[in-house]
Amino acid sequence: QVQLVESGGGLVQAGGSLRLSCVASGSIFSINAMGWYRQTPGKQRELVATITSGGSTNYADSVKGRFTISRDNAKNTVYLQMNSLKPEDTAVYYCNADISSPWYGRSEYWGQGTQVTVSS
């Protein structure tokens, strides 16, 4: 089995900060790219930030300069540090990972999501 579990969501005031964590576990040979996506009701899931196995990052324009994605390969964990939060950041945040498994081959996996709510 392979699974991703997110944590760290919550309710914060505008201007506040949160750090999201996502841990991958199970039958894992290697983890390639990882990323964070978010979704609000009635909208498609959108990319927030990604990070490659080599550490290269990419951010949506809306979060550039405010969010930082990082990973700890030894812990199979990806983080999203969210600073200067705005009400527009309110969404369910999902962890995504490109994982190579001895049992299942290479595939993308999603976490269950964690709610982030930013009040004005």
C-alpha positions in Angstrom: 0.0 0.0 0.0 1.0 3.6 -0.6 -0.7 6.5 1.1 -0.2 10.2 1.7 -1.4 11.8 4.9 -1.7 15.6 5.2 -1.8 17.6 8.5 -1.4 21.2 9.7 -4.6 22.8 8.3 -6.7 25.0 10.4 -8.3 28.4 10.9 -6.2 31.5 10.9 -6.6 35.2 10.6 -5.5 37.1 7.5 -1.8 37.7 7.7 -1.1 34.6 9.7 0.8 31.5 9.0 0.4 27.8 8.8 2.7 24.9 7.9 1.2 21.9 6.1 2.9 18.5 6.2 2.4 15.4 4.1 4.0 12.1 4.8 4.2 9.3 2.3 4.2 5.7 3.5 3.9 2.2 2.3 5.6 0.2 -0.4 7.9 2.9 -1.8 10.9 2.6 -3.9 11.4 6.2 -4.6 9.5 9.5 -4.6 9.9 11.8 -7.5 8.2 15.1 -7.7 5.8 16.2 -4.9 3.4 19.0 -4.8 0.5 20.9 -3.1 -2.8 21.6 -4.8 -5.9 23.3 -3.5 -9.6 23.3 -4.3 -12.6 25.3 -3.4 -16.3 24.4 -3.9 -17.2 24.5 -7.6 -13.7 25.0 -8.8 -11.1 22.6 -10.3 -8.1 21.6 -8.2 -5.2 24.1 -8.9 -1.5 23.8 -8.5 0.0 25.7 -5.6 3.6 24.5 -5.5 5.7 21.6 -6.7 9.2 20.4 -5.8 11.3 17.9 -7.8 13.5 15.2 -6.3 16.4 17.4 -6.9 14.8 20.3 -5.0 13.7 22.5 -7.9 10.5 24.4 -7.0 7.6 26.0 -8.9 4.9 28.2 -7.5 1.6 29.6 -8.6 1.8 33.3 -9.2 -0.9 33.9 -6.5 1.4 32.4 -3.8 4.8 33.5 -5.0 6.8 35.1 -2.3 4.4 34.0 0.5 4.5 30.2 0.4 7.6 27.9 0.5 7.6 24.2 -0.4 10.3 21.9 0.9 10.9 18.2 1.4 12.7 15.9 3.7 13.6 12.9 1.7 14.7 10.9 4.7 11.2 11.2 6.1 9.3 11.0 2.9 7.7 14.2 3.8 6.8 17.4 1.9 6.0 20.7 3.6 4.2 23.9 2.6 5.0 26.9 4.7 2.2 29.4 4.2 2.9 33.0 5.3 0.9 36.2 4.9 -2.2 34.2 4.4 -5.2 35.9 2.6 -8.9 35.0 2.6 -8.4 33.9 -1.0 -6.1 31.1 0.2 -9.1 29.4 1.8 -9.4 25.9 0.3 -8.8 22.3 0.9 -5.2 21.6 0.3 -4.1 18.3 -1.2 -0.7 16.6 -1.2 0.4 15.0 -4.5 3.4 12.7 -5.1 4.9 10.8 -8.0 5.9 7.6 -6.4 7.7 4.5 -7.8 6.6 1.4 -6.0 8.0 -2.2 -6.2 4.5 -3.5 -6.2 2.6 -0.9 -8.2 5.1 0.7 -10.5 5.2 4.5 -11.0 2.0 6.4 -10.3 0.7 9.6 -8.8 -1.0 9.6 -5.4 -3.2 12.1 -3.5 -3.7 12.8 0.1 -7.1 13.1 1.7 -6.9 16.9 1.9 -6.6 19.3 4.8 -8.8 22.4 5.2 -7.2 25.8 5.4 -9.5 28.7 6.3 -8.3 32.3 6.4 -10.6 34.8 8.1 -10.7 38.5 7.2 
